[in-house]
Amino acid sequence: MKNLIIIIALFIGTIASAQNKNERATIDVNGVCMMCKDRIEKACIKTKGVKSAFWHPKTHELKLIYNARKTTLDKIKQSVADVGHDTKTIKASPEAYNSLHECCKYREQSVIDDHKDE
């Protein structure tokens, strides 16, 4: 009987830890418009293990749900940088940034000013 209780406890513990594979995170990503939003979210979703990605242009917050067994936040940030958008820890290469549409050049003050009322 004691062995049966131990086996059941181990089984329940295994199931409980297996269910905690999804993580939630919020990271800051630079961008200015709805074109940026589409690009950022698509880059995240294409990253293996990302379940959900929502970026808000006004707050610059990217809310994520991802499988921590399949990816890391650094991999997601790198995917975002690869399409031209900076995070606090990983910056887009000059080539990736320069490939953005003119309206999406978030490093330029004139572009930021143009999007303030949106």
C-alpha positions as CSV (number, residue, x, y, z in Angstrom):
1,M,0.0,0.0,0.0
2,K,2.8,2.4,0.9
3,N,4.5,1.7,-2.5
4,L,1.2,2.4,-4.3
5,I,0.9,5.8,-2.6
6,I,4.5,6.7,-3.5
7,I,3.9,5.7,-7.2
8,I,0.7,7.7,-7.3
9,A,2.5,10.8,-5.8
10,L,5.3,10.5,-8.3
11,F,2.8,10.2,-11.2
12,I,0.9,13.3,-10.0
13,G,4.1,15.2,-9.6
14,T,5.2,14.3,-13.1
15,I,1.9,15.4,-14.6
16,A,2.0,18.7,-12.7
17,S,5.5,19.5,-13.9
18,A,4.7,18.5,-17.5
19,Q,1.8,21.0,-17.6
20,N,4.0,24.0,-16.7
21,K,5.8,24.2,-20.0
22,N,4.1,27.4,-21.2
23,E,5.6,30.6,-20.0
24,R,4.3,34.1,-20.2
25,A,6.5,37.1,-20.7
26,T,6.4,40.8,-21.6
27,I,9.2,42.5,-23.4
28,D,9.7,46.0,-24.9
29,V,10.1,46.1,-28.6
30,N,10.7,49.3,-30.6
31,G,8.3,50.2,-33.4
32,V,5.8,52.8,-34.4
33,C,2.9,51.6,-36.5
34,M,0.6,48.7,-37.5
35,M,3.1,47.6,-40.2
36,C,5.6,47.2,-37.3
37,K,3.0,45.3,-35.3
38,D,2.4,42.8,-38.1
39,R,6.1,42.3,-38.7
40,I,7.0,41.8,-35.0
41,E,4.1,39.4,-34.3
42,K,4.8,37.3,-37.4
43,A,8.5,37.1,-36.5
44,C,7.5,35.8,-33.1
45,I,4.9,33.3,-34.3
46,K,7.4,31.9,-36.8
47,T,9.7,31.1,-33.9
48,K,9.3,27.5,-32.9
49,G,7.6,27.2,-29.5
50,V,5.8,30.6,-29.6
51,K,2.1,30.1,-29.0
52,S,0.9,33.7,-28.9
53,A,2.4,37.2,-29.6
54,F,0.7,40.6,-29.2
55,W,2.5,43.8,-29.6
56,H,0.9,47.2,-28.7
57,P,2.3,50.2,-30.7
58,K,1.6,52.8,-28.0
59,T,3.2,50.9,-25.1
60,H,5.8,49.0,-27.2
61,E,5.0,45.9,-25.0
62,L,5.1,42.5,-26.6
63,K,3.1,40.0,-24.7
64,L,4.1,36.4,-25.3
65,I,3.0,32.9,-24.5
66,Y,5.7,30.4,-25.4
67,N,6.8,26.8,-24.7
68,A,10.0,27.1,-22.6
69,R,11.1,23.6,-23.7
70,K,11.2,24.7,-27.3
71,T,12.5,28.2,-27.2
72,T,13.9,31.0,-25.0
73,L,13.2,34.7,-24.7
74,D,16.6,35.4,-26.3
75,K,15.7,33.4,-29.4
76,I,12.4,35.3,-29.6
77,K,14.2,38.6,-29.2
78,Q,16.7,37.6,-31.9
79,S,13.8,36.7,-34.3
80,V,12.4,40.2,-33.7
81,A,15.8,41.8,-34.3
82,D,16.3,39.8,-37.5
83,V,13.2,41.6,-39.0
84,G,14.6,45.0,-37.9
85,H,13.2,45.8,-34.4
86,D,15.2,46.5,-31.3
87,T,14.6,45.1,-27.8
88,K,16.4,46.3,-24.7
89,T,19.0,43.6,-24.9
90,I,19.2,42.7,-28.7
91,K,19.5,45.3,-31.4
92,A,18.6,44.9,-35.0
93,S,21.5,44.9,-37.4
94,P,21.9,48.0,-39.6
95,E,20.9,45.9,-42.6
96,A,17.7,44.6,-40.9
97,Y,16.8,48.1,-39.7
98,N,17.5,49.7,-43.1
99,S,15.3,47.2,-44.8
100,L,12.2,48.6,-42.9
101,H,9.7,50.7,-44.7
102,E,10.4,54.4,-44.3
103,C,7.3,54.8,-42.1
104,C,8.7,52.2,-39.7
105,K,12.1,53.8,-39.0
106,Y,11.5,54.1,-35.3
107,R,15.0,55.4,-34.5
108,E,14.3,58.6,-36.4
109,Q,12.6,61.4,-34.4
110,S,10.6,62.6,-37.4
111,V,9.0,59.2,-37.8
112,I,8.2,59.0,-34.1
113,D,6.6,62.5,-34.3
114,D,4.5,61.5,-37.3
115,H,3.0,58.6,-35.3
116,K,2.3,60.4,-32.1
117,D,-1.4,60.9,-32.8
118,E,-2.1,57.3,-33.9
